[in-house]
Amino acid sequence: MASSYRPAQVFASFSTVPPKQKQNKMTDRSEQVHKLPVEREIQVSATGEAFLAPDRARVTITVTSTKENVLDAKNSVTRRLDYILQSLQTHGVKEGDIDIYKNIQRIDGLYDMNAEVTIQFVDFNKCQSVSNFLVEKLDNSVKVSQPQLYHSHQRLEMLRRQACLSAVRNAKQKALEVARMLRQALGKPIMIKEEYSHEWEGPAANEVPQDNEVPISFQQRISNTTITVSVKVYAAFELKPKEKGKQLESTLIEAHT
């Protein structure tokens, strides 16, 4: 997991509330309690990014058999299905990660039996090992799909939160640097607002696209399904005068640098 830093627009606003305006605010006690006037503030905007590779893989195995007798079609599919389930158990695939769907229909006087096995993986190495094994051992009546890579809902929500927190950290750091440059102290946050959030799957727009005629490797499939989230926030902080002791210490440090 990683987050990237983007340049942020930073500007500071120094404004003193006029005495008359202060007096008017003092007349409303309830407003005074909930909304204290801020004499000086610094306003910044910043972006934060985080990206996440897929953490789940799904493989679908399809077994078909077409026979004149319905029992023959069922037996043919069942034999292959039992072998598949036994192989999955041998490779350490949990029963809860396997879903089986069966369907039988009549086409042109023949019975067509179809069984679909869907397997969920969190270990990509195991996913590749199981897929390769079944392709080698089973005949053409069994189709093994390419792994479908995706993200779990929990990890996606975590990714969005990380991107937002990264933007807030960048905004606070920018505000702190501006306050130091102005020999001021950064106070409490007044407001933090998420201005926009954008997410996309695959490489960034400025990267060279993959040639469709070239076979895609497994690592490229992971890269193509990696999700990036970008968040921009606006934040305002109190700007306070530095204490004399801290201001003197800061001046001495700057003098020696």
N, C-alpha and C positions, 0 to 999 in steps of 0.2 A: 504494500500500500504506500502510496506516495502522494504528496501534494506539491503543486508548482506555484511559483510566485509570479504575479504579473504586476507591471507598473501601475500605480494608482494615482488618480487625480487628487491632489491635496490642496486645500486652501484653508486659511485661518480667518476667522471673523472676530474682530475686536470691537465690541460695542458696549457702551455704558448706558444703562437704563436711566432716562431723565428723571429728576426728582419728582416732577409732577406725575409721571407714570407710576413711580413707586407709591406715591401717596394714594393714587386711585386704586391700586391693587390692595393696599392695606385696608380699604373700606370693606372689601369682601373677605370675611374671615375664612369661609369654607374654601374659597379659591386659593387663599394664601397657604392653607395647610397642604393642599394637594398639588399645587403648582407654584413652587418657589421660583422667583425670578433669577435668571442667570445673567450676570453682568458681562462675562466674557466667555467665549467658547471657541473651540477649534472643530472644524468640520472636515471629514475626509471620506473618500470612497476608495474601495480596494476590491480586488478579485482574488479568489482562491480556487484551486483545482485539485481534484483527487481522481484517481483511476483505479479500476479493479478488473482483473482478468476473470474469466468465467470460473466458477467453483463447482459446477455440476455438469454431468454428461448423461445423455440419454441414448440408448441403442435399442432399435426395434428389430426383432427377428420374426420373419413371416414364414410359416410352414403351410404348404398347400398340397392337396391331393384330389384328383378327379377320378372317380370310379363309377362303374355301372351299379354296383351294390353299395348302399349307404354304409353298411358295416365295414366293408373293405376300406372305404375312404376314411372312416373314423380310426380304424386300427392303424392305417398307414401314418396318419398325422400323430396319433398317440405315441407310437414308437419313437418317432423323431422328437416329439415334445418331451418325453421322459428322458431321452438322452441329453437334450439341452438343459433341463433342470438339474440333472445329475452333474453335468459339467459345471454349471454355475455354482452348485454347492461345493464342488471340488476346488473351485477358484476362490472360495470364501465370500461369495455374494449372499447377502442376507435375504431371507424370505420376504421381509417387508419391503425390499427394494425391487421386487418382481411383481408385475401385473400381467395376467393372462386373459385374453379375450378369444372366444371361439365362435365361429359362425359356419353354418352349413346352408347351402342353397342348391336348387335344381336348375341346371342349365342344359338345354337341348337333350333332355332325357337322362343326363348324367348328374351324379351327386358331387358337388364341389365343396370340399371341407377346407376351412381356413382357420388357422390359429395364429394369433399375434402375441408375442412375448415382448413386453417393454421393461427394460432394466435401467435403473437409476444408479449412477456411479458418482462418488466423490473423489475417488482415486483414478486419475487419468491413465496411469500406467496399467492398472488392473483392467480398465476399460479396453485399452488397446490389446492387452494379452488375451482377454476373453474373446474379443471380436476376431482376432487373427486365428485363434484356436478353432472356433466354430466354422469359419470360412474354410479352413483346411480339412476339417473332419466330415462336414456334411455335404450332401449332393446338391444339384441345381434346384431341387424342390424347396430348398431353404434359402431365404434371402436375408442377409445381415446388412443393416443400414450403416452408413457412416455415422460416427458419433455426433449427436446434436448438442452443442455446448450452450450453456445458459447460466444465469445467475439465480441464486436463491433470493427470496423476497427479503429476508433478514439482512443479508449482506448488502443488498441494494440500498435499503434504508440507512444502514450504517455509512455507506459511501456518501450519500447525500448530506448526512450530518457532518461528516468529516470535511467536505468541501465548504460547507457554510462556516464551520469553526475556523478553517484555514483563512477564509476571507476576513473574518472578524479579527483574528490574530494579526493579519497583515495591516488592517486598518488601525488597530491599536498601536502597532509598531511604528507606522508612519506618523501618527499623531504624536507619539512620544518623541520621535526624532525632531519633528518641527518644534515641539515645545522646548526641547533642549537647545535647539539652535537660537530660539528667542529668549533663552535664559528664563524660561517659565517652567512651572510644574504642571503635569497633567492630572486633572481631577477625575471625578466620577463620570461615567458615561451618562449622557443626557438622553440619547436616543440611538438605537441601532435598528436599521431597516434593511431587509433583503430586497434589492431592487429587481433582480432577475436571477433565474436559475435555468441553465441549459445543459442538456446531456446528449451524448451521441455515442454510437457504437462503431468501433473500428478505428483505423488510423485517422490522424488529423487531416484537415482539408488540404494542407500544404505538402503532404507526403505523396510520393509517386504511387499511383494506383497499380495494383497487381494485374499482370497480364492474364486474361481469362483463359488463354490457351495453355498456359503452364499449369501443371498439376499443383494443387495447394498442399503444402506440408501440414502436419498436425500443429506445429508451432505457429504457422501462419494463420491457421484456423483460430487458434487462441487469440492471436493479435487482432484478427478481424472481428472478434466478438467481445473484445475488451471495451468496457464502458467508461467514458470520461464524463465527469460532472464539473461544470464551471458555475460559480456563484459570485455575484457582485453585491456588496453591501454598502450602505451609507451609514456613517456613524458620526455623532457629535459628542464631544467631551468638554467638561469644564476646563478652563485654563486659569491657573492660579499663580500668583507671584511666588517665587522660590523663597524659602526661609533663608535668612541671612547667613547662617552657618553653612547650609548646603550650597548656597550660591557662591560663597567664598571658596569652598572646597572644589566646586566645579571650575571656578576661574583658575585655581592653581593647577588643576589637572590639565586644562587646556593650554596653560602657559608652558607646561613641560612637554607637550606633544608637538 
